[in-house]
């Protein structure tokens, strides 16, 4: 019998499927996470019938079977030993006198004769060399897993860096027709919209946004609800400064400049290009330019 487990953490993800008892649970992996599958295996080593032992349920004699199990964690190969367990069951009626999965502190529901048989089978069963070695094999596997994770992390960082440079180039040198998946701030509410660059006049960009918006999201299926068809955009244009004129901290943001009573320009924040610095691996493009 074996249990499959999948556990989530921020950088590490193990997905779990419990075979015994019959419960199945599946968790979808997220971006930038590693997936490892491991099992908790309970393997029978040897069994015997306990002589002269009567089942307390069906009263049949010589039907009580004692089994010695080895339990360990495995990821393709055994990694870490979890000790030996014993189970006692009636082969006639199926009554379980001792469950191998029960706590070691569980109350004993069997006779002294069964207890003596358990003690004897644990003492007399000889372990193979492999059974002695593999409880410690985790110490050989862990360094390999760490190297694999570091390698994958390095590749992800390199890919993210390349995508950040690509987006920076697109933002620094905008072209008419560019479409940005963007946040849009209006009436103290931030939503998601598509923003289209209509024309460029010197240091000023003229943009329009879609009539429809979505709740702010990093999920591709939400953004797929917005269409880039010409009729999907409003006719109202917003004037914003070129991205190349903004400081690095505001890079990728939309600022419209109004004039106050003293004829001084002041910025009005409209929104920002989603993932403009490629901090996350979203799995979809947030800046689109027609080839």
C-alpha positions, -999 to +999 in steps of 0.1 A: +000+000+000+013+035-007+003+071-004+011+098-030+015+133-017+017+168-033+024+198-010+025+235-020+051+260-009+061+293-025+090+280-045+084+243-042+053+223-050+045+186-042+011+174-055-008+147-036-028+118-045-037+095-015-042+059-026-048+044+008-074+052+021-092+058-012-091+095-013-079+115-043-068+151-042-052+171-071-037+206-069-028+225-101+008+236-103+014+274-104+040+294-123+076+294-110+071+264-088+088+230-090+067+198-088+079+168-069+059+136-063+068+114-034+052+083-019+048+069+016+051+032+010+041+005+035+057-027+021+050-062+036+082-080+045+069-113+060+038-129+074+028-158+096-003-173+113-002-170+151-008-206+164-036-212+189-050-177+187-088-173+185-104-144+167-125-124+192-151-117+166-157-150+146-141-173+173-122-192+146-089-207+157-055-204+138-069-176+115-050-147+130-023-135+106+006-113+117+024-092+090+057-072+094+059-041+072+087-017+062+075+019+057+096+045+038+094+076+017+101+071-020+106+094-051+111+067-077+136+050-054+134+046-016+147+078+001+140+077+038+131+049+062+102+054+086+106+023+106+089-011+107+052-016+115+031-047+122-005-055+114-027-082+127-059-094+109-082-123+110-081-141+076-115-156+082-137-126+090-114-097+082-114-083+118-084-060+123-067-065+156-038-042+149-037-016+120-001-009+107-011+027+102-023+033+138-003+053+162+023+036+184+004+050+213-029+035+203-046+013+228-038-024+224-068-046+215-051-079+213-039-107+236-006-112+253+000-141+228-003-117+199+020-092+216+046-119+221+043-129+184+048-092+174+079-089+195+093-122+181+087-114+144+104-080+148+134-096+165+138-126+143+133-111+108+167-103+093+170-071+072+187-073+038+216-050+030+194-028+009+169-024+037+197-013+059+211+012+034+180+029+018+167+046+050+198+069+046+198+073+008+179+106+012+213+122+021+226+112-013+195+124-032+190+158-015+222+173-030+211+162-064+176+177-059+192+210-047+214+211-078+184+205-101+163+232-083+192+257-085+196+249-122+159+254-130+159+286-109+189+299-129+172+292-162+140+310-150+160+340-139+177+342-172+144+339-191+129+366-169+158+389-175+156+384-213+118+391-212+124+423-191+149+436-217+124+428-245+096+447-227+119+476-219+128+479-256+091+479-266+083+506-240+113+528-248+105+527-285+067+526-288+049+522-321+014+531-332-008+501-327+009+487-297-015+471-272-008+468-235-026+447-209-028+473-182-043+483-149-065+513-150-072+535-120-105+554-120-129+564-093-106+549-067-108+515-083-081+496-101-093+473-130-078+456-160-081+470-195-065+468-229-047+501-238-040+509-274-014+535-287-032+556-314-006+582-323+026+598-312+033+636-311+068+644-299+070+633-263+033+627-260+015+594-265-022+593-273-039+562-260-074+547-258-087+520-235-113+492-240-149+499-231-150+467-211-128+460-181-121+431-159-113+428-122-076+431-117-061+397-124-029+379-133-048+350-149-047+346-187-083+334-189-095+367-174-076+387-199-089+366-228-123+381-220-111+414-235-109+418-273-085+440-293-110+446-321-112+483-332-148+487-320-139+474-286-120+507-277-135+540-266-131+570-288-118+592-259-081+597-261-057+602-231-024+621-235+005+605-216+042+611-215+066+588-232+078+559-211+114+570-219+109+603-200+097+587-168+120+577-140+128+540-135+105+538-106+076+549-128+087+529-159+056+514-176+031+537-159+005+559-176+006+595-164-017+622-179-005+657-172-031+684-163-024+721-157-033+737-124-044+773-117-007+784-118-003+769-152+020+742-139+017+706-151+008+680-125+007+642-132-026+622-129-019+585-125-041+564-149-026+529-146+004+508-156+014+481-180+009+447-164+042+430-155+061+458-174+094+448-158+087+411-161+089+404-124+066+374-128+063+346-153+027+350-162+028+326-191+013+352-215+024+384-232+013+418-217+027+439-245+017+431-280+030+446-312+020+436-347+048+422-367 
